[in-house]
Amino acid sequence: MVFVHDQPVAEMATFVTYDGGVATSDPSDSALRLVLGDEEFLVERAVRSIVNTARAADPGTELTRVQASAVTKPEFAELLSPSLFSEGRVVVLETGQEISQEIADAALSYAAAPAEGIVLVVTHNGGGRSKVGKGLPSALRKAGATVTECTKIRKPAEREKFVREEVQRIGGAIDAAAVTALIEAVGTDLRELAGAVDQLVADAGGRVDEQAVRRYHTGRAEVSGFAVAEQAVAGDAAAALETVRWALQIGVPHVLVADALADAVRTIGRVAAAGRGNPSQLAGELRMPPWKVRKAQAQARGWNPTGLAQALRVTARVNADVKGAAGDADYALERAVLDLVAARSGS
């Protein structure tokens, strides 16, 4: 046994999918949730769905996110303790694969006697370096956790299935040719695919065919989170602002733009730290394609270490902002673009 409990708990896990697929049971009364898998977009969606369900029952429900490897036992106990006025609360324990024994025991003790109105959500990527981290999903299942599977989508057939289910989720219909055309136009990122589906179903009146995909995406492929990021790290504030506003207008998800900004800054930082080597040789060391190394080398000429450090802080902030920390995600992205330009110029 990995965990020690005062009383044995029968294995009675419930499996459910959110915002797509068919739920095998009603998860609304479950005080313990396990979001299992390494597909970040699906993990975020599952957590958001849990929070939305809790807030539908109690609009005042508070959301708290903590890292399994950083939270202390007293802090965790306080988060799971009922308040004087019994306000609703969702506590998200992230990166469960990095959990310590005492926090794991605390989570399972809570599962045995949950407090009214408090939902504990544990996210776990399915791996783990320690025995306790690897064993956590099994222990949570035995404790009766409602499980949401969020495994990485890697196969083309799985991606096509995701698109079809996204369309069905919002009440639309799509044919096979349109599914193929959409993936060709948008790419493999699930966030961007989901955003494109939402926009297409709305614009096409519910029925999406290949012609609708081609019509919507012709001339707009360049409008993406990566286009915004490229202009921002180049220091072109006016172009970056115009592009981010257009991207948001046509339905590019906020999180996708934030991720692209972070990826651009991290890539420049890694390539700059590696020195001015041959792109083909550096590509192997950095595990990047040569073209990406060449581009980052050119971009890095306008940056210094201080500016890159500031840019990393900006991308960390906007990542949290678009996931709920900020009241206005549009403004948060525009502010991040301007702050990145300022970091590059050293102002």
Backbone hydrogen bonds in HBPLUS format (Angstrom, degrees):
<---DONOR---> <-ACCEPTOR-->    atom                        ^
c    i                          cat <-CA-CA->   ^        H-A-AA   ^      H-
h    n   atom  resd res      DA  || num        DHA   H-A  angle D-A-AA Bond
n    s   type  num  typ     dist DA aas  dist angle  dist       angle   num
A0014-THR N   A0145-ALA O   3.11 MM 131  6.34 162.6  2.14 136.7 141.6     1
A0147-VAL N   A0014-THR O   2.47 MM 133  5.84 164.0  1.49 165.7 171.7     2
A0016-VAL N   A0147-VAL O   2.81 MM 131  5.97 159.6  1.85 168.4 165.3     3
A0030-SER N   A0027-PRO O   3.05 MM   3  5.41 163.7  2.07 117.2 122.5     4
A0120-LEU N   A0031-ALA O   2.85 MM  89  5.99 175.7  1.85 148.9 147.5     5
A0146-THR N   A0032-LEU O   3.01 MM 114  6.40 163.3  2.04 153.0 151.3     6
A0033-ARG N   A0120-LEU O   2.82 MM  87  6.19 158.5  1.87 162.3 165.8     7
A0122-VAL N   A0033-ARG O   2.85 MM  89  6.14 164.6  1.87 152.7 156.6     8
A0034-LEU N   A0146-THR O   2.83 MM 112  6.04 165.8  1.85 153.0 154.7     9
A0148-THR N   A0034-LEU O   2.84 MM 114  6.25 158.5  1.88 162.8 167.7    10
A0035-VAL N   A0122-VAL O   2.83 MM  87  6.09 166.6  1.85 154.7 159.3    11
A0124-HIS N   A0035-VAL O   3.00 MM  89  6.32 153.8  2.07 162.0 161.0    12
A0036-LEU N   A0148-THR O   2.85 MM 112  6.02 152.5  1.93 156.7 166.0    13
A0150-CYS N   A0036-LEU O   2.63 MM 114  5.63 161.5  1.66 156.2 152.5    14
A0037-GLY N   A0124-HIS O   2.78 MM  87  6.18 166.2  1.80 157.0 162.0    15
A0039-GLU N   A0150-CYS O   2.98 MM 111  5.60 156.2  2.04 176.5 168.9    16
A0042-LEU N   A0039-GLU O   3.06 MM   3  5.54 115.3  2.49 110.9 125.3    17
A0043-VAL N   A0039-GLU O   2.95 MM   4  6.20 155.1  2.01 155.7 163.7    18
A0044-GLU N   A0040-GLU O   2.89 MM   4  6.12 168.1  1.91 158.4 160.5    19
A0045-ARG N   A0041-PHE O   2.97 MM   4  6.19 156.9  2.03 144.9 151.8    20
A0046-ALA N   A0042-LEU O   2.90 MM   4  6.05 158.0  1.95 145.7 151.4    21
A0047-VAL N   A0043-VAL O   3.01 MM   4  6.28 164.7  2.03 155.5 158.9    22
A0048-ARG N   A0044-GLU O   2.90 MM   4  6.09 161.5  1.94 148.6 154.4    23
A0049-SER N   A0045-ARG O   2.86 MM   4  6.07 153.5  1.93 148.9 156.0    24
A0050-ILE N   A0046-ALA O   3.04 MM   4  6.31 155.4  2.11 147.3 153.4    25
A0051-VAL N   A0047-VAL O   2.98 MM   4  6.28 162.1  2.01 153.7 158.3    26
A0052-ASN N   A0048-ARG O   2.85 MM   4  6.07 161.1  1.89 150.1 155.6    27
A0053-THR N   A0049-SER O   2.93 MM   4  6.12 154.7  1.99 146.5 153.0    28
A0054-ALA N   A0050-ILE O   3.02 MM   4  6.29 157.8  2.07 147.4 153.3    29
A0055-ARG N   A0051-VAL O   2.88 MM   4  6.13 155.6  1.94 151.4 158.7    30
A0056-ALA N   A0052-ASN O   2.87 MM   4  6.04 133.6  2.09 139.8 152.0    31
A0057-ALA N   A0053-THR O   3.34 MM   4  6.66 144.5  2.47 139.8 147.4    32
A0058-ASP N   A0054-ALA O   2.88 MM   4  6.12 148.9  1.97 142.3 152.5    33
A0061-THR N   A0058-ASP O   2.96 MM   3  5.64 157.4  2.01 132.1 132.0    34
A0062-GLU N   A0088-GLY O   3.02 MM  26  6.30 158.7  2.07 131.2 129.0    35
A0090-VAL N   A0062-GLU O   2.76 MM  28  6.13 159.1  1.80 169.3 175.6    36
A0064-THR N   A0090-VAL O   2.94 MM  26  6.32 159.4  1.98 166.7 170.9    37
A0092-VAL N   A0064-THR O   2.75 MM  28  6.10 170.7  1.76 166.5 169.7    38
A0066-VAL N   A0092-VAL O   2.91 MM  26  6.27 164.3  1.94 172.1 171.9    39
A0094-GLU N   A0066-VAL O   2.80 MM  28  6.05 161.2  1.84 168.3 169.1    40
A0070-ALA N   A0067-GLN O   3.04 MM   3  5.25 150.8  2.13 106.2 115.2    41
A0071-VAL N   A0067-GLN O   3.01 MM   4  5.99 160.6  2.05 169.8 169.0    42
A0068-ALA N   A0094-GLU O   2.89 MM  26  5.70 160.9  1.93 155.2 156.9    43
A0076-PHE N   A0072-THR O   2.91 MM   4  6.09 161.3  1.94 155.0 160.6    44
A0077-ALA N   A0073-LYS O   2.90 MM   4  6.04 158.4  1.94 150.7 156.8    45
A0078-GLU N   A0074-PRO O   2.98 MM   4  6.17 153.3  2.06 145.2 151.9    46
A0079-LEU N   A0075-GLU O   3.06 MM   4  6.34 154.6  2.12 147.1 153.5    47
A0080-LEU N   A0076-PHE O   3.18 MM   4  6.44 144.3  2.32 144.6 153.4    48
A0081-SER N   A0078-GLU O   3.24 MM   3  5.12 161.1  2.28 100.4 105.9    49
A0086-SER N   A0083-SER O   3.25 MM   3  5.02 161.8  2.29  99.3 104.7    50
A0089-ARG N   A0117-GLY O   2.91 MM  28  6.27 156.6  1.97 160.7 157.1    51
A0119-VAL N   A0089-ARG O   2.88 MM  30  6.32 160.2  1.91 156.4 162.1    52
A0091-VAL N   A0119-VAL O   2.84 MM  28  6.19 165.9  1.86 168.1 173.0    53
A0121-VAL N   A0091-VAL O   2.78 MM  30  6.02 172.8  1.79 160.3 161.6    54
A0093-LEU N   A0121-VAL O   2.66 MM  28  5.99 163.8  1.68 171.0 175.7    55
A0123-THR N   A0093-LEU O   3.00 MM  30  6.32 161.4  2.04 147.6 151.8    56
A0098-GLU N   A0095-THR O   2.98 MM   3  5.83 168.9  1.99 125.9 129.5    57
A0096-GLY N   A0123-THR O   2.60 MM  27  5.56 160.6  1.64 158.9 163.3    58
A0099-ILE N   A0096-GLY O   3.14 MM   3  5.17 156.6  2.20 117.3 115.4    59
A0104-ALA N   A0100-SER O   2.98 MM   4  6.14 157.5  2.03 149.6 156.6    60
A0105-ASP N   A0101-GLN O   2.89 MM   4  6.11 160.2  1.92 151.5 156.8    61
A0106-ALA N   A0102-GLU O   3.00 MM   4  6.14 148.8  2.10 134.5 143.2    62
A0107-ALA N   A0103-ILE O   2.90 MM   4  6.15 155.7  1.96 148.7 154.5    63
A0108-LEU N   A0104-ALA O   3.04 MM   4  6.30 160.2  2.08 151.2 156.1    64
A0109-SER N   A0105-ASP O   2.86 MM   4  6.01 144.8  1.99 143.2 153.4    65
A0110-TYR N   A0106-ALA O   2.97 MM   4  6.18 151.2  2.06 143.6 151.0    66
A0111-ALA N   A0107-ALA O   3.04 MM   4  6.34 151.2  2.12 140.2 148.2    67
A0112-ALA N   A0108-LEU O   3.21 MM   4  6.44 139.5  2.38 135.9 144.8    68
A0112-ALA N   A0109-SER O   3.21 MM   3  5.21 128.5  2.49  93.6 106.4    69
A0113-ALA N   A0110-TYR O   2.98 MM   3  5.23 135.3  2.18 103.6 116.1    70
A0118-ILE N   A0115-ALA O   3.27 MM   3  5.71 164.5  2.29 133.5 132.3    71
A0134-LYS N   A0130-SER O   2.98 MM   4  6.21 165.8  2.00 153.5 156.9    72
A0135-GLY N   A0131-LYS O   2.94 MM   4  5.98 149.1  2.04 142.8 151.4    73
A0136-LEU N   A0133-GLY O   3.41 MM   3  5.39 154.6  2.48  98.2 105.3    74
A0139-ALA N   A0135-GLY O   3.12 MM   4  6.35 160.6  2.16 154.8 160.8    75
A0140-LEU N   A0136-LEU O   2.89 MM   4  6.10 158.1  1.93 162.2 168.4    76
A0141-ARG N   A0137-PRO O   2.93 MM   4  6.16 155.6  1.99 149.7 156.4    77
A0142-LYS N   A0138-SER O   3.05 MM   4  6.32 159.4  2.09 147.3 152.4    78
A0143-ALA N   A0139-ALA O   3.04 MM   4  6.26 131.5  2.28 134.4 147.7    79
A0145-ALA N   A0140-LEU O   3.03 MM   5  5.53 161.9  2.06 149.6 148.7    80
A0144-GLY N   A0141-ARG O   2.93 MM   3  5.23 160.4  1.97 109.7 114.9    81
A0158-GLU N   A0155-LYS O   3.01 MM   3  5.24 121.1  2.36 103.9 118.5    82
A0159-ARG N   A0155-LYS O   3.05 MM   4  6.41 152.4  2.13 153.2 161.7    83
A0160-GLU N   A0156-PRO O   2.91 MM   4  6.19 157.0  1.96 152.3 158.4    84
A0161-LYS N   A0157-ALA O   3.00 MM   4  6.19 154.4  2.07 141.7 148.8    85
A0162-PHE N   A0158-GLU O   2.91 MM   4  6.18 148.7  2.00 141.5 150.3    86
A0163-VAL N   A0159-ARG O   3.05 MM   4  6.40 156.8  2.11 148.7 153.4    87
A0164-ARG N   A0160-GLU O   3.02 MM   4  6.34 166.9  2.04 153.4 156.5    88
A0165-GLU N   A0161-LYS O   2.93 MM   4  6.13 163.2  1.96 152.2 156.8    89
A0166-GLU N   A0162-PHE O   2.86 MM   4  6.06 147.0  1.97 146.4 156.1    90
A0167-VAL N   A0163-VAL O   3.02 MM   4  6.31 161.4  2.06 154.9 158.6    91
A0168-GLN N   A0164-ARG O   3.00 MM   4  6.28 162.1  2.04 149.0 154.1    92
A0169-ARG N   A0165-GLU O   2.82 MM   4  5.88 147.4  1.92 141.3 150.6    93
A0172-GLY N   A0167-VAL O   2.83 MM   5  5.04 158.8  1.88 151.1 144.7    94
A0171-GLY N   A0168-GLN O   3.00 MM   3  4.96 163.5  2.02 108.4 110.6    95
A0173-ALA N   A0206-GLY O   2.75 MM  33  6.20 147.7  1.85 163.0 166.5    96
A0208-VAL N   A0173-ALA O   2.77 MM  35  6.09 174.1  1.77 164.3 165.2    97
A0179-VAL N   A0175-ASP O   3.09 MM   4  6.44 151.1  2.18 150.9 159.5    98
A0180-THR N   A0176-ALA O   3.15 MM   4  6.44 164.0  2.17 152.4 155.2    99
A0181-ALA N   A0177-ALA O   2.98 MM   4  6.17 160.1  2.02 145.1 151.1   100
A0182-LEU N   A0178-ALA O   2.85 MM   4  5.94 154.2  1.91 147.1 153.8   101
A0183-ILE N   A0179-VAL O   3.13 MM   4  6.38 164.6  2.16 152.2 155.2   102
A0184-GLU N   A0180-THR O   3.04 MM   4  6.23 156.6  2.10 147.4 154.4   103
A0185-ALA N   A0181-ALA O   2.94 MM   4  6.11 149.5  2.04 143.8 151.9   104
A0186-VAL N   A0182-LEU O   2.84 MM   4  5.93 160.6  1.88 155.3 160.2   105
A0187-GLY N   A0183-ILE O   2.84 MM   4  5.12 146.3  1.95 127.9 139.2   106
A0193-LEU N   A0189-ASP O   2.99 MM   4  6.22 157.8  2.04 151.1 158.2   107
A0194-ALA N   A0190-LEU O   2.85 MM   4  5.98 162.7  1.88 150.4 154.6   108
A0195-GLY N   A0191-ARG O   2.96 MM   4  6.21 159.4  2.01 148.4 154.0   109
A0196-ALA N   A0192-GLU O   2.91 MM   4  6.06 158.1  1.95 147.6 153.6   110
A0197-VAL N   A0193-LEU O   2.90 MM   4  6.13 155.3  1.96 149.4 156.2   111
A0198-ASP N   A0194-ALA O   3.06 MM   4  6.31 164.9  2.08 150.2 153.4   112
A0199-GLN N   A0195-GLY O   3.18 MM   4  6.41 163.4  2.20 148.2 152.0   113
A0200-LEU N   A0196-ALA O   2.86 MM   4  6.00 164.2  1.88 153.0 157.9   114
A0201-VAL N   A0197-VAL O   2.92 MM   4  6.00 173.4  1.93 160.6 161.8   115
A0202-ALA N   A0198-ASP O   3.24 MM   4  6.35 158.3  2.29 141.0 147.0   116
A0203-ASP N   A0199-GLN O   2.90 MM   4  6.09 162.3  1.93 151.5 156.8   117
A0204-ALA N   A0200-LEU O   2.77 MM   4  5.77 155.2  1.83 153.7 160.0   118
A0206-GLY N   A0201-VAL O   2.92 MM   5  4.72 140.1  2.08 142.5 148.6   119
A0212-ALA N   A0209-ASP O   3.12 MM   3  5.39 121.4  2.48 101.9 115.6   120
A0213-VAL N   A0209-ASP O   3.19 MM   4  6.58 155.7  2.26 151.6 158.3   121
A0214-ARG N   A0210-GLU O   2.96 MM   4  6.22 169.9  1.97 158.5 160.4   122
A0215-ARG N   A0211-GLN O   2.89 MM   4  6.00 160.0  1.93 147.1 153.3   123
A0216-TYR N   A0212-ALA O   2.98 MM   4  6.05 159.1  2.03 145.1 150.5   124
A0217-HIS N   A0213-VAL O   3.02 MM   4  6.10 162.2  2.06 154.1 158.6   125
A0218-THR N   A0214-ARG O   3.01 MM   4  5.74 135.5  2.21 144.1 151.0   126
A0220-ARG N   A0217-HIS O   3.06 MM   3  5.17 166.7  2.08 124.9 125.0   127
A0223-VAL N   A0220-ARG O   2.98 MM   3  5.39 155.0  2.04 111.4 119.3   128
A0227-ALA N   A0224-SER O   3.16 MM   3  5.24 124.9  2.48  96.6 109.9   129
A0228-VAL N   A0224-SER O   3.24 MM   4  6.62 158.7  2.29 150.4 155.2   130
A0229-ALA N   A0225-GLY O   2.98 MM   4  6.23 162.7  2.01 148.6 153.4   131
A0230-GLU N   A0226-PHE O   2.91 MM   4  6.05 159.7  1.95 146.6 151.7   132
A0231-GLN N   A0227-ALA O   3.22 MM   4  6.42 159.3  2.27 146.3 150.7   133
A0232-ALA N   A0228-VAL O   2.95 MM   4  6.17 155.2  2.01 150.9 158.8   134
A0233-VAL N   A0229-ALA O   2.94 MM   4  6.12 173.6  1.95 160.8 160.8   135
A0236-ASP N   A0231-GLN O   3.04 MM   5  5.40 154.3  2.10 166.8 160.9   136
A0235-GLY N   A0232-ALA O   2.99 MM   3  5.22 155.7  2.05 105.3 113.2   137
A0240-ALA N   A0236-ASP O   3.01 MM   4  6.09 161.5  2.04 152.6 158.6   138
A0241-LEU N   A0237-ALA O   2.92 MM   4  6.04 161.8  1.95 152.8 157.3   139
A0242-GLU N   A0238-ALA O   3.05 MM   4  6.22 162.1  2.08 147.4 152.6   140
A0243-THR N   A0239-ALA O   2.92 MM   4  6.07 158.5  1.97 148.2 154.3   141
A0244-VAL N   A0240-ALA O   2.88 MM   4  6.03 161.3  1.91 150.0 155.1   142
A0245-ARG N   A0241-LEU O   3.05 MM   4  6.16 159.2  2.10 147.3 152.7   143
A0246-TRP N   A0242-GLU O   3.06 MM   4  6.25 155.3  2.12 142.9 149.8   144
A0247-ALA N   A0243-THR O   2.79 MM   4  5.95 161.6  1.83 152.0 157.6   145
A0248-LEU N   A0244-VAL O   3.02 MM   4  6.17 161.0  2.06 144.9 149.3   146
A0249-GLN N   A0245-ARG O   2.99 MM   4  6.12 147.7  2.10 138.7 148.2   147
A0250-ILE N   A0246-TRP O   3.05 MM   4  6.34 147.7  2.16 150.9 157.7   148
A0252-VAL N   A0247-ALA O   2.89 MM   5  5.31 163.6  1.92 154.1 148.5   149
A0251-GLY N   A0248-LEU O   3.21 MM   3  5.09 157.4  2.26  98.1 104.7   150
A0256-LEU N   A0253-PRO O   3.12 MM   3  5.34 123.7  2.45 100.7 114.3   151
A0257-VAL N   A0253-PRO O   3.34 MM   4  6.78 154.7  2.41 151.2 157.1   152
A0258-ALA N   A0254-HIS O   3.00 MM   4  6.32 165.4  2.02 156.3 160.5   153
A0259-ASP N   A0255-VAL O   2.85 MM   4  6.03 155.9  1.91 148.1 154.8   154
A0260-ALA N   A0256-LEU O   3.01 MM   4  6.21 153.0  2.08 143.7 150.7   155
A0261-LEU N   A0257-VAL O   3.00 MM   4  6.31 155.6  2.06 151.6 157.8   156
A0262-ALA N   A0258-ALA O   3.04 MM   4  6.31 161.4  2.07 148.5 153.3   157
A0263-ASP N   A0259-ASP O   2.85 MM   4  6.06 158.5  1.90 149.7 156.0   158
A0264-ALA N   A0260-ALA O   2.99 MM   4  6.14 159.0  2.04 147.4 152.4   159
A0265-VAL N   A0261-LEU O   3.12 MM   4  6.37 163.8  2.14 150.9 154.6   160
A0266-ARG N   A0262-ALA O   2.92 MM   4  6.06 168.7  1.93 154.3 158.0   161
A0267-THR N   A0263-ASP O   2.93 MM   4  5.96 158.8  1.97 146.2 152.3   162
A0268-ILE N   A0264-ALA O   3.06 MM   4  6.25 162.5  2.10 147.1 151.4   163
A0269-GLY N   A0265-VAL O   2.97 MM   4  6.18 161.5  2.00 150.9 156.3   164
A0270-ARG N   A0266-ARG O   2.91 MM   4  6.16 160.4  1.95 152.6 157.2   165
A0271-VAL N   A0267-THR O   2.96 MM   4  6.10 167.4  1.97 154.0 157.6   166
A0272-ALA N   A0268-ILE O   2.84 MM   4  5.87 159.3  1.88 149.1 155.6   167
A0273-ALA N   A0269-GLY O   3.04 MM   4  6.11 154.7  2.11 142.1 148.7   168
A0274-ALA N   A0270-ARG O   3.15 MM   4  6.33 133.4  2.38 136.0 147.8   169
A0274-ALA N   A0271-VAL O   3.16 MM   3  5.09 130.6  2.41  92.9 106.2   170
A0275-GLY N   A0272-ALA O   3.29 MM   3  5.53 156.0  2.35 104.2 111.1   171
A0281-GLN N   A0278-ASN O   3.00 MM   3  5.33 120.0  2.38 106.7 121.5   172
A0282-LEU N   A0278-ASN O   2.85 MM   4  6.08 168.1  1.87 164.9 169.1   173
A0283-ALA N   A0279-PRO O   2.84 MM   4  5.83 142.2  1.98 139.7 149.7   174
A0286-LEU N   A0282-LEU O   2.77 MM   4  5.90 164.6  1.79 162.9 166.5   175
A0287-ARG N   A0283-ALA O   2.81 MM   4  5.47 116.1  2.22 133.2 146.9   176
A0288-MET N   A0283-ALA O   3.01 MM   5  4.83 152.8  2.09 132.5 140.4   177
A0292-LYS N   A0289-PRO O   2.99 MM   3  5.47 129.2  2.26 111.7 124.4   178
A0293-VAL N   A0289-PRO O   3.26 MM   4  6.65 149.5  2.36 149.1 158.0   179
A0294-ARG N   A0290-PRO O   2.92 MM   4  6.22 164.5  1.94 158.5 161.9   180
A0295-LYS N   A0291-TRP O   3.03 MM   4  6.21 160.2  2.07 143.1 148.3   181
A0296-ALA N   A0292-LYS O   3.00 MM   4  6.12 160.9  2.03 142.3 147.8   182
A0297-GLN N   A0293-VAL O   2.86 MM   4  6.06 150.1  1.94 150.8 159.3   183
A0298-ALA N   A0294-ARG O   3.17 MM   4  6.45 155.5  2.24 146.0 151.4   184
A0299-GLN N   A0295-LYS O   2.97 MM   4  6.28 158.4  2.01 149.1 155.7   185
A0300-ALA N   A0296-ALA O   2.78 MM   4  5.85 148.1  1.89 145.7 154.2   186
A0301-ARG N   A0298-ALA O   3.41 MM   3  5.74 152.0  2.49 104.0 111.1   187
A0302-GLY N   A0299-GLN O   3.28 MM   3  6.15 165.6  2.30 121.4 124.7   188
A0303-TRP N   A0300-ALA O   3.02 MM   3  5.24 167.7  2.04 116.3 118.4   189
A0308-LEU N   A0304-ASN O   2.98 MM   4  6.26 158.3  2.02 159.6 166.6   190
A0309-ALA N   A0305-PRO O   2.99 MM   4  6.16 155.7  2.05 146.0 152.2   191
A0310-GLN N   A0306-THR O   3.05 MM   4  6.34 157.9  2.10 148.1 153.8   192
A0311-ALA N   A0307-GLY O   2.85 MM   4  6.07 151.4  1.93 144.8 153.6   193
A0312-LEU N   A0308-LEU O   2.92 MM   4  6.16 151.0  2.00 148.3 154.8   194
A0313-ARG N   A0309-ALA O   3.25 MM   4  6.57 149.7  2.35 140.8 148.2   195
A0314-VAL N   A0310-GLN O   3.01 MM   4  6.34 150.9  2.09 145.5 154.0   196
A0315-THR N   A0311-ALA O   2.96 MM   4  6.27 161.1  2.00 153.0 156.7   197
A0316-ALA N   A0312-LEU O   3.03 MM   4  6.20 149.9  2.13 141.5 149.7   198
A0317-ARG N   A0313-ARG O   2.98 MM   4  6.17 155.4  2.04 145.3 152.0   199
A0318-VAL N   A0314-VAL O   2.96 MM   4  6.25 165.1  1.98 155.2 158.5   200
A0319-ASN N   A0315-THR O   3.04 MM   4  6.03 147.4  2.15 137.2 145.6   201
A0320-ALA N   A0316-ALA O   3.29 MM   4  6.59 155.0  2.36 143.0 147.9   202
A0321-ASP N   A0317-ARG O   2.89 MM   4  6.16 154.3  1.96 146.9 155.4   203
A0322-VAL N   A0318-VAL O   2.96 MM   4  6.10 165.7  1.98 153.4 153.7   204
A0323-LYS N   A0320-ALA O   3.17 MM   3  5.17 142.0  2.32  97.7 108.9   205
A0325-ALA N   A0320-ALA O   3.04 MM   5  5.56 160.4  2.08 146.0 141.0   206
A0324-GLY N   A0321-ASP O   3.21 MM   3  5.54 157.3  2.26 113.3 113.7   207
A0326-ALA N   A0321-ASP O   3.27 MM   5  4.44 164.1  2.30 116.0 113.9   208
A0332-ALA N   A0328-ASP O   3.05 MM   4  6.28 153.5  2.12 145.9 154.1   209
A0333-LEU N   A0329-ALA O   3.07 MM   4  6.31 152.3  2.15 147.4 152.3   210
A0334-GLU N   A0330-ASP O   3.11 MM   4  6.46 163.2  2.14 152.0 156.6   211
A0335-ARG N   A0331-TYR O   2.85 MM   4  6.01 162.5  1.88 154.9 159.9   212
A0336-ALA N   A0332-ALA O   3.00 MM   4  6.14 151.5  2.08 138.6 146.7   213
A0337-VAL N   A0333-LEU O   2.96 MM   4  6.24 156.2  2.02 151.1 156.7   214
A0338-LEU N   A0334-GLU O   3.12 MM   4  6.41 164.0  2.14 150.6 154.0   215
A0339-ASP N   A0335-ARG O   2.87 MM   4  6.08 155.2  1.93 149.4 157.1   216
A0340-LEU N   A0336-ALA O   2.88 MM   4  6.07 147.5  1.98 147.6 155.7   217
A0341-VAL N   A0337-VAL O   3.08 MM   4  6.37 159.3  2.12 148.2 153.5   218
A0342-ALA N   A0338-LEU O   2.96 MM   4  6.21 155.3  2.03 144.8 151.9   219
A0343-ALA N   A0339-ASP O   2.88 MM   4  6.06 149.5  1.97 139.8 148.3   220
A0344-ARG N   A0340-LEU O   3.00 MM   4  6.25 153.5  2.07 147.9 154.2   221
A0345-SER N   A0341-VAL O   3.10 MM   4  6.39 154.2  2.17 145.5 152.2   222
A0346-GLY N   A0342-ALA O   2.88 MM   4  5.96 120.7  2.24 138.3 154.0   223
A0347-SER N   A0342-ALA O   3.04 MM   5  5.21 134.5  2.26 149.1 150.6   224
